[in-house]
Amino acid sequence: RFVADFIGSTNLLTCSLADSRDGFRNLGYHGYVLSAPETECGASVRDVVLSVRPERILISASPVPEMNQIPCTIVTKVYLGASARLILQDRDGQNLIADISSFSPAAAFGEGDAVVASWKKEDGLIIAE
């Protein structure tokens, strides 16, 4: 987590390690199964942090097949010119940040809307705690 503090704005999700398959590690996160590229964490490590950059998160009204996904509610929407920053909250109260283009279909969503935050499994980075 200390290293992640230097890489700028990112989402840090505390997860538990699960099985590995085809170069990816499955992770448990509040009842969801997420995947990220396999990294060497050590045999004694059980909990890790999954880092996902805000610009890698896609926002949609329904789940996107073959992607990591967490249902959320948009808490705050901040316009930044050609982009917008969304502050999302999952069912357990964890906040996530998503940066979207003001010209994307996701720009139609507003505060209070139920959405699905999705990202490719390749876009996550596992960090040992």
Residue, then its C-alpha position, 0 to 999 in steps of 0.5 A: r500500500f505504501v508503494a501505491d500511495f506514490i502512483g497517484s490516484t488509484n482505487l485500493l481494494t482489500c481482497s483475500l487471495a483465492d485460486s489461480r488460473d491461466g496467469f490470473r489470480n482470483l480474489g475475494y472482495h465483499g462476496y464478489v470474485l475479482s481477477a488480476p494478473e498473477t503476482e508472487c505474494g509469498a506463501s503466508v500472504r492471505d490478504v492483498v490490495l488490488s489497485v485499479r486506476p480510475e481511468r480504467i473503470l467503465i460505467s454501465a447500467s448492467p454487468v459487462p461479460e468477462m470483466n470484473q464488476i462491482p454494483c455501485t451508486i454514484v455519490t458525487k459527479v464532478y465535471l472536469g471539462a472534457s472528463a468527469r470524476l465519479i465517486l462511487q460507493d459499493r453496497d458495503g460503503q467502500n468508495l471507488i473513483a472512476d474517471i470518464s469522458s464527458f462524451s461517453p455514454a456513461a456521462a448520462f449517469g448522475e448522482g444517485d444512479a445505480v451503476v456497475a463499475s467494471w474493468k478488465k482483469e488485466d487492468g488490476l495490480i495485486i499488491a501484497e499488504 
